[in-house]
């Protein structure tokens, strides 16, 4: 039996653990044993029966380094799957192990490439115009795996394999048997009329983090969320709006919208609510939750911004907008481009979007365009022709997913490559 250690060192986002576990959990237990090395506060993301080495960042680099090296010496994995080689490297301040130290262990490494870093030459642009250039750690891994969505299905590369985040058969079975039944049940539970619209906004905890400590990001996500609430009020005032995020929004005066706020929901109920929604909204183009929503036939809109907007220089235009729009944009002052929420990533993600049919499965809308934002919401909620077209595109995409190799097949290829290298 082959042993795989999944190493995920991120402390502000569980995304990398979730994606890596999607790959590892599909491996045959008869042929592969998997153990995770993760921060303690993410323990509940994985099933209770999962083998784990839990690390506490507050213990510091020295203690955590001894724990990790002790585990590797005892477990003797055949592969280390780095859920994010870059996070692994930067987390050395508390893990005690840099990327180079992991490589020095002499264990074959598999790098999870979530966003096709290689196509960007590891140049990353952040919100506010900050740009960084990273060492190409993924090319230094022995092998790479890329999750689909969001990576291109067709794109090939040496020692790079694609894997599907979601079970295709499970998706098709849900769409054929359970989708409409679940929608009726959830709306009844929420005491909604069946023809009323259910809208879901998901905001992750990292979207409230101000990584580069920019004053323009203070309150930014809350202002964007309030903007969407007002758009909804004008388009579909009788809807139910579920908002999962760190901060609740102030209720709109005299609004008929039923606003429900959660700081967090158990994952099973969270997914059920999204599956039953008429519209899923996010600010993050590469959200795993977005992928799950659209593949399970929940129409979605990603609200983003493609240019620098100085609202003080646009007062003539802004004054023609409703008072609420003027108030919100006055609080924002200047907006910078973003596709991945407060991370920005406009240029970084461009190669990912080229000729990628996944990104045709939902709308991408400029969040500050009053007319375009309202029109997009209205189209998704009420235009049956649009939704038929979306469902047709989805069927084609799901057929493409069937062609992707399974994790077992991918690992078999890696094992053969290792054997040929040792020759």
N, C-alpha and C positions, 0 to 999 in steps of 0.2 A: 504493500500500500504506500502510495506517495503522500508526503506530508507538505502542507502549504501553510505558511505563516502570513496572515494578512496584517500589514502594519499600517495603521491610520493614526496620524499624530495631530490632526486638526482639532482645535479646541473651541472654535466659534461656529462651526458648521458641521452638521452630521451628514452632509451630502456625499462626501467621499466614502464614508463607511457604508452608507446605503447602497451606493453604486457597486462598490467592491463586493458587498455581500450578495448582491443580485447575481454576480458571476459565480461566486464561491458556492452559494446555496444550490445552484443547478448542477454541481458536480456529483457524480455517482459516489455515494458513501462507501460502496464496496471497493472503490479504487483510490479515493482521495480522502484524507483526513485534514480538516481545516481548523486552525486556531487563530484567534484574533488578538492583536496587541493594540489596545485602544485606551483613550482617556476614560477614567472611571465614570464621569458624569454622563457618558453615552452608553452605559451598560445596557439600559432598557431598550435600546434600538434593536438589539439582537435578541432572538428567542432565548428564554432562560436556559435551555439545554445546550446552548452553544458554548464551546470551550473558549475561554478568554483569559488573557493576561491583562489585568486592569492597572493602569498607571494613574498616579495623581500628580498633576503638574506642580502642586505646592510642595511636593517632596524634593524637587530640585533635580539638577542634572546628574549629580553623583549617584544618588540612590536609584534613580530610574535607569541609568546606564547599567548598573550592576544587575538590576532585575531583568533587563532585556537581554544582556549578554548571557546571564545565567540560564534564562529560558531557551535561548538559541542553542546553547551547548547541550542542554538536556533534551530538547525536543528534536534537534537535528533536522530541520526542515529541508526538503528537496528544492523548494522554491520560496522566495519571499515576494509576496505581491504588495507593492507599494501603492497604497490607495491614492496617493498624490506625492510623487517624488519631490516636488517643490516644497510642499508643507513639511514633509519628512526632514528636508534639509534645514528649513528655517526654524523648525521646532527643536533643534539641538540645544537651544538655551535651557530647555527643561527636560529633554529626554537624554541629553548627553551624547547623542549619536547623530552625526551629520550624515549626509548621503554617502560621502566617501568612506565613513566608518562602517556603514552598512555594507557597501560594496567590498570592503576589506575583509569581511567575514567569509568571503569566498563562496557564497551561496548564490545560485542563479537568481537574478532579479527580474520581476515582471512589473513594468510601469503602467499604471492606469492613466491613459491620456484622454481626459474628459472632453477637451475642446480642440483637438488636433493642434497642439502646441507647435509641432514640427513645421506646419505650414506657415506659421507666423515668425519663424526663427526666434521664438521665445521673447518677442518684444510685446510688452503689455502696456496699454494706455488706461489710466484710471480716471475716475470722475475728478473734474477740476483741472484737467490738462496735464496731470502728472504721468510721466512715462518712465518705464523701467525696462532694462534689457537683462534677461536671465540666461544663465548658463543652460545649455541644452541637455538637461539631465535625462530626458526620456531617451535620447539617442545613446546615452551611456548605460541604460538598462539593457539586459540581454534580450528581453522581449518586451513588446507593448501590446496592450489590449485597449480597444476603443469602444465605448458604449454607443449603442444605436437605439433610439435617437440619443444624442443630437448629431453625432458624426455621420458622414456620408456612408451609405451602404456600399456603394460600388468602389470607392477609392481603395487601391491596394498599396502595399508596401512590404518590404522585406522584414520578416519577423514582427509584423503587425497584424493582429487579428481583430475582427469585429465580433461583438456579441450583443444579443438583444436584451435590453433591460426587462422586457416583459414577455411573459409566456403567450405566444400567438394563439394557441388553442384556447387558452383561458379567456382571452379577450373576445374571440369569436363566439364562444359559448355564452359569455355574459351578454353580448349584444343581441344574440338571437333569443335568449330565454329570460333574462332578468332585468334588462335596462328599464323598460317601461313600467314593470311591476314595482321596481325600487323607487322610481320617481313618484308614482302614485302613493306609495307607502310613506315616504319621507314628507311629502307635502301634507298628507293627512296628519302625520305626527306633529308637524309645525303649525297645524290648524290653518293651512292655506287653502284657497280654492284651487282646483286643479289647473285652471287656466291662468293663474297668477304665476309670475316669474320668480325663480329662485336664482340669486346671483351670489357667487362666492369669491371673495378676495382673500388671497393668501399672502401674508407678509412674514418672511422668516426673521428670526431674532438678529441674524447678522446684518439685515438691512437697516437696523437701527444703530449699528456700530459705525463709528466715524474713524476709520482706520488711519487716515492721514490728518485727522484733527482739523478739518476744514470748517470754518465758521458757517459757510454756505450750506453745509449738510445738517446743521442743527435744526431739527424739526422738519426736515425735508420730506421724509416718507409720510409723516402725518399729514402734511399739506397736500401731497399727491393723493393720498387716500381720501381726504376731504373733497378734493376736486372731483374725484370719481363719484362720490356720494351725491354731489350736486348734479352732475351729469345724469345720473340715474333718476333723480327727482324730476328732472325735466322730460325724460324719455319714458320712464315706467314707474310712476309714483306709487303704484299699488304692489310693488315687488317686496320680497323678503331678501334682505341683504345680510349675508353672513360674513363677518370680518374676523379672520384669525390673525392676530398681531399683538405686539407688545403693548401698544397704547390704544385705548378706546377713543372713538371720535365723539365729539360733541353732537348731540342730536340736532337735526335741522328743525327750525321753528315751523310749526303747522304742517309737518311732513306726514304723509300717509305711509312712507316706507317703514316696514318693520325691520329695525336694525338690531342684529344679534352679534355681540362681541364675545370672542373667546381668546384668552391668552394662549391656550393650547387645548387640543382635543385628542383623546386616545386615537391611535393611528387607524384602527378599524372604522370608527365612527367618522373620522376625518375623511377617509376615502369614500365611505358611503354617501356623505353629503356632497362631495364633489361629483361623484357618479350621477347623482340625482339632480344636479344643478342645470339650469338652462344656459348659464354663462359662467365661465371661470375667468377671473382676472388676475394678472400678475404684472410686476414691473421687470421681471427677470426672464429674458429670452431663452436661457438655457436651464430653466428650472426642471428638475426631475418630476415634480408634481404636475407641472404643465404637460410634460410628455404623457404621463399617466392619464391625465384628464382627456387630452385630445384623442388618444388611442382608444379610450373607452367612450368615445362619441359625445363628449361634453364640449360644445363650442367654446372657443377661448379667444381672448384679446390680450395681447401684450402691449401695454402702454409704455412708450419710450420717448426719447428726445434725441434728435439728430444734429442739433446745432446749439451754439451758445446764444442764449436769449437774455438780454439786459432789459428787464421790464421797465426800468426808469427811462430808458430811451424810446419806449414804445407807448408813451402815455396817451397819445392821440387814439391809438388803436384800443388800448386797454380800457379807456373811458367809455367806449361804446359797448363794453361787455357788462353783464349783470354785476351788481354790487359785490356779490359773494366772490366772483372771479377776481375783481379788483383787489379785494381784501386778501385773498390767498396769494396772489402773485406779488403783492406788496411785501408779504412776509417772506417769500422766496428770494426776491430781489434779482438774483442772477441764476439762471439754470444752465448747466453744462450738459453735453451729450452723454447719453447712457443707453445701453442695451441690456446690461446685467445689473439693473438697479444701482445702488450706491457704489458698486465697483466700477461702473462706467463701461469699459471694454468695447467701445464702438469699433475701433480699428482692429483690435485683437480678434474679434469674432467674425470679421468680414469674410475671410476665406472659408469659414464654416458654412456660411449661407449660400455660397456659390453653387448653383446647380444641385441644390439639396431639396428634394421634394418634401421633406418633413416640414420645412418652414412655410410650405403652401397650405398646411392643414389648419392654420389659425391666422387671425388678423394681427398686423403690427401697425399701431396707430400712434401718431404724435399726441402726447398727453396734454399739451398746452393748446392744441387746436380745438377751440370750442365747437366749431361746426363739424370737423372730421370725427372728433371723439363721440359726439352725440349721434352722428350718423352711423358710426360703427356699432354702437350699442343697439341702436334701433334695428339695424340690419340683422345682427346675430339673433336678437330676441324675437323678431317678428317676420323676417323675410324667409319664407319656406323655400323659395328657389335657391337662395344662398345656402341654406342648410342641406338641401338635397345635393348640391354641388360638393359641399364639404364631405358628406357621407360617401359620395362616389370616389373622391380623391383618397379618402381613408381606406376604402376597400383595396385600391391599387397599392397603397403603401403597405398594408398588412400582407398582401401577397409577396411583396419584396422581402419582408421580414422572414418569410418562410425559407429563404435561400441562405440565411446566415448560419454558419457553423455553430454547433452547440459548445458550451464550455468543455465538455468531455472531449470532443473532437479537437478543440483548440489545444488543450493540455496534452493530448496524445501527440500532436505535432511538435510541441515544445520538448517533450520527453525524447522524441526521435532526434530532434536537432541536438540536444545535449549529448546523446549517445554518439552521434556522428562527429561532434566536436572532440569528444574524448577518443574517438576513433580507433 
